[in-house]
Amino acid sequence: MSSGSDARSAFRSGVRDVLPALPANVPFGVIAGVATVGAGFDPVQAAAFAGMLFAGAAQVAAVELIGERAPLTVVVLTALVVNLRYLMYSASLGAHFRDLSARWKLVVSFFLLDVTYALSVAKFEGPNAPDPTGEGRWYYLGTAVPLWATWVGSSVVGIVFGARVPSSWQLDFAIPLLFMGLLFPALDDAPSYLAGVVAGLLAIVGVGLPFNVGILVAALGGIVAGVLAEGVGAGSEEVREQS
Amino acid sequence: MTAQPLASQPLATQPLGDTSIWLVVLAASLGTFAIRLSFIALFGRLDEVPSGLERALKYVPAAVLTAIVAPRLVYLDGTLALGADNTRLLAGLLAAVVAWRTESMLWTIVVGMVALWTLEWLPLGV
């Protein structure tokens, strides 16, 4: 167990490390806020969605589908498929947080985000690693809480000003752009490119599919393509386990 | 899959009810929380992630993100538009190059939006 001052300094150290990652979330939050009120959410619902879901890509995908009058089941399923990647982070962090109390496990899980995950795993596996059940959990919260506050704060800006943005600005085009900004770092080997190409083509062909299941089908198809391509590649060369 | 008769009819004028919106907010948030909690809660009982699952999850971001982006660039008012008159496609391709070279979300958005506005204002007979 750590003392109060150790906890505070670990928290502050997490805050310091996450600061450079905060600005990138501002345009994302604003755009998501604009899109969410644009889909018919009232300000309270939009803010609650941002604060409770705490996952921008899934939120934008969901509200776009709502705007297209997709069935609610498809909206929720699509959001969850977008968030499947958190299974990976949960698995990786789970090893470190194994001995945390049940209550803390709920807290760290709620705040699990790409950046928080990357910073904390680096910290827990680096030199002078803090104990994840002691100071380490405070470091984790130090990286997580500012991200949450930035996300909700910039969402609120988008929610408040969303209704006043003239449609001639075509701000909805910022959505595919922002996903592009997320996409390229995720493309790092041939199977991942193939997963992207297959998913993109399926999504284009699948636009007319009933119940707006296009994105869902395309995403699953892309994942299968990536796995199959990796299987083929593994026969001839060594698979890199890292990255 | 539950029956959703509303989806097959164009009801674009009817906004989604409050209850439905709250349902989506709660279901998506709880489901996402369950995903985040999954292995953090399971560890101790389960020592490692099934390798098949791990391999599949690696491709989630690439597949999901392109599935969202691609249709938004090639469709213009609901019809496939692969020509130069589709300003969103042109601006999107330029932004893709920026995204690929810089991996910066901010620059991708800035260049893409400015490109779109410029293309729309240019007197190209669009």
Contacts between the chains, C-beta under 8 A, distances in Angstrom:
chain1	res1	chain2	res2	distance
A	23	B	106	7.6
A	24	B	105	5.5
A	24	B	106	6.3
A	27	B	105	7.2
A	27	B	106	6.3
A	27	B	109	5.9
A	28	B	105	7.0
A	31	B	109	8.0
A	39	B	16	7.8
A	40	B	15	4.6
A	40	B	16	5.4
A	40	B	21	7.2
A	41	B	21	5.8
A	42	B	18	7.7
A	45	B	18	7.6
A	45	B	21	5.2
A	45	B	22	6.7
A	45	B	25	6.2
A	48	B	25	5.7
A	49	B	25	4.8
A	49	B	28	7.8
A	49	B	29	7.4
A	52	B	25	6.6
A	52	B	26	7.8
A	52	B	29	3.9
A	53	B	25	7.3
A	53	B	28	5.6
A	53	B	29	4.6
A	53	B	32	5.8
A	54	B	32	7.7
A	55	B	32	5.6
A	57	B	64	7.4
A	57	B	65	7.3
A	57	B	68	7.7
A	58	B	28	6.7
A	58	B	32	6.6
A	59	B	28	7.9
A	60	B	68	8.0
A	61	B	64	8.0
A	61	B	68	5.8
A	62	B	24	6.4
A	62	B	28	5.8
A	66	B	16	5.8
A	66	B	21	7.5
A	66	B	24	6.7
A	69	B	6	7.1
A	69	B	7	6.7
A	69	B	10	7.7
A	69	B	11	5.7
A	69	B	12	6.5
A	69	B	16	7.6
A	70	B	7	6.5
A	71	B	2	7.8
A	71	B	4	3.5
A	71	B	6	7.2
A	71	B	7	4.6
A	72	B	4	7.6
A	72	B	20	6.0
A	72	B	23	6.2
A	72	B	24	5.8
A	72	B	27	7.8
A	73	B	1	6.7
A	73	B	2	5.8
A	73	B	4	6.8
A	74	B	4	7.9
A	74	B	7	7.9
A	75	B	24	5.5
A	75	B	28	7.5
A	76	B	24	6.1
A	76	B	27	4.6
A	76	B	28	5.2
A	76	B	31	6.5
A	79	B	28	4.2
A	79	B	31	7.3
A	79	B	32	7.0
A	80	B	28	6.9
A	80	B	31	4.7
A	80	B	32	6.7
A	80	B	35	6.8
A	81	B	60	7.6
A	81	B	64	6.4
A	82	B	64	5.0
A	82	B	68	7.9
A	83	B	31	7.7
A	83	B	32	4.8
A	83	B	35	5.4
A	83	B	36	7.9
A	84	B	35	6.7
A	84	B	57	6.3
A	84	B	60	4.8
A	84	B	64	7.8
A	85	B	57	6.3
A	85	B	60	4.6
A	85	B	61	5.6
A	85	B	64	7.9
A	86	B	32	7.1
A	86	B	35	4.9
A	86	B	36	4.8
A	87	B	35	5.7
A	87	B	38	5.8
A	87	B	39	6.7
A	87	B	53	7.4
A	87	B	57	5.6
A	88	B	49	7.9
A	88	B	54	7.1
A	88	B	57	4.6
A	88	B	58	7.4
A	88	B	60	7.8
A	89	B	36	7.6
A	90	B	35	7.0
A	90	B	36	5.6
A	90	B	37	6.9
A	90	B	38	5.0
A	90	B	39	4.1
A	90	B	40	5.1
A	91	B	38	7.7
A	91	B	39	4.0
A	91	B	48	7.9
A	91	B	49	4.2
A	91	B	54	7.2
A	93	B	39	7.8
A	93	B	40	6.1
A	94	B	39	4.0
A	94	B	40	4.4
A	94	B	41	7.8
A	94	B	42	6.7
A	94	B	43	3.8
A	95	B	43	6.0
A	97	B	40	5.5
A	97	B	43	7.4
A	98	B	43	4.7
A	98	B	44	5.4
A	100	B	40	8.0
A	105	B	37	7.0
A	105	B	40	5.3
A	105	B	41	5.8
A	106	B	37	6.9
A	108	B	40	6.5
A	109	B	33	6.5
A	109	B	36	4.4
A	109	B	37	3.9
A	109	B	40	5.2
A	109	B	41	7.4
A	110	B	33	6.1
A	110	B	36	6.9
A	112	B	36	4.2
A	112	B	40	7.7
A	170	B	113	7.8
A	170	B	116	6.1
A	170	B	117	7.7
A	170	B	120	7.9
A	173	B	72	7.9
A	173	B	88	6.1
A	173	B	91	7.3
A	173	B	112	6.9
A	173	B	113	6.6
A	173	B	116	5.6
A	174	B	109	5.4
A	174	B	112	7.5
A	174	B	113	6.2
A	175	B	68	8.0
A	175	B	72	7.0
A	176	B	68	7.1
A	176	B	69	4.6
A	176	B	72	4.2
A	176	B	73	6.2
A	176	B	92	6.3
A	177	B	92	7.4
A	177	B	95	5.2
A	177	B	99	8.0
A	177	B	108	5.4
A	177	B	109	4.6
A	177	B	112	4.0
A	177	B	113	6.9
A	178	B	105	5.9
A	178	B	108	7.3
A	178	B	109	5.8
A	179	B	65	5.0
A	179	B	68	5.2
A	179	B	69	4.9
A	180	B	65	7.7
A	180	B	69	5.8
A	180	B	92	7.5
A	180	B	95	5.8
A	180	B	96	5.7
A	180	B	99	4.4
A	180	B	108	5.4
A	180	B	112	7.5
A	181	B	99	5.3
A	181	B	103	7.6
A	181	B	104	6.7
A	181	B	105	3.1
A	181	B	106	7.6
A	181	B	107	8.0
A	181	B	108	4.1
A	181	B	109	6.7
A	182	B	61	7.2
A	182	B	65	5.7
A	182	B	105	6.7
A	183	B	61	7.4
A	183	B	62	7.0
A	183	B	65	4.1
A	183	B	66	6.3
A	183	B	69	6.6
A	183	B	99	6.8
A	184	B	96	8.0
A	184	B	99	4.7
A	184	B	100	5.0
A	184	B	103	5.4
A	185	B	103	5.1
A	186	B	61	3.7
A	186	B	62	4.8
A	186	B	65	6.5
A	187	B	62	5.6
A	191	B	59	6.8
A	192	B	58	7.3
A	192	B	59	6.0
A	192	B	62	4.5
A	193	B	62	7.4
A	195	B	59	4.0
A	195	B	62	4.5
A	195	B	63	4.6
A	195	B	66	8.0
A	196	B	62	4.3
A	196	B	63	6.6
A	196	B	65	7.4
A	196	B	66	4.1
A	197	B	66	7.3
A	198	B	63	7.5
A	199	B	62	7.2
A	199	B	63	4.0
A	199	B	64	7.2
A	199	B	66	4.7
A	199	B	67	4.3
A	199	B	70	7.7
A	200	B	66	4.0
A	200	B	67	6.6
A	200	B	69	7.1
A	200	B	70	3.6
A	201	B	70	7.3
A	202	B	67	7.0
A	203	B	66	7.1
A	203	B	67	4.1
A	203	B	68	7.4
A	203	B	70	4.9
A	203	B	71	5.1
A	204	B	70	5.2
A	204	B	71	5.4
A	204	B	74	5.7
A	204	B	75	7.8
A	204	B	80	7.6
A	207	B	71	5.2
A	207	B	75	6.4
A	210	B	7	7.0
A	210	B	8	6.6
A	211	B	1	7.9
A	211	B	4	6.2
A	211	B	7	5.0
A	212	B	7	7.1
A	214	B	67	7.7
A	214	B	71	7.1
A	215	B	64	7.8
A	215	B	67	4.9
A	215	B	68	6.1
A	218	B	63	7.3
A	218	B	66	8.0
A	218	B	67	3.8
A	219	B	60	7.5
A	219	B	63	4.8
A	219	B	64	4.6
A	219	B	67	4.7
A	220	B	63	7.7
A	221	B	63	7.5
A	222	B	59	6.5
A	222	B	62	6.7
A	222	B	63	2.8
A	222	B	64	7.6
A	222	B	66	6.8
A	222	B	67	6.4
A	223	B	56	5.5
A	223	B	59	4.7
A	223	B	60	6.2
A	223	B	63	4.9
A	225	B	59	7.8
A	225	B	63	7.8
A	226	B	56	7.8
A	226	B	58	7.1
A	226	B	59	3.2
A	226	B	62	6.8
A	226	B	63	6.7
A	227	B	55	5.6
A	227	B	56	5.4
A	227	B	59	6.6
A	230	B	55	6.4
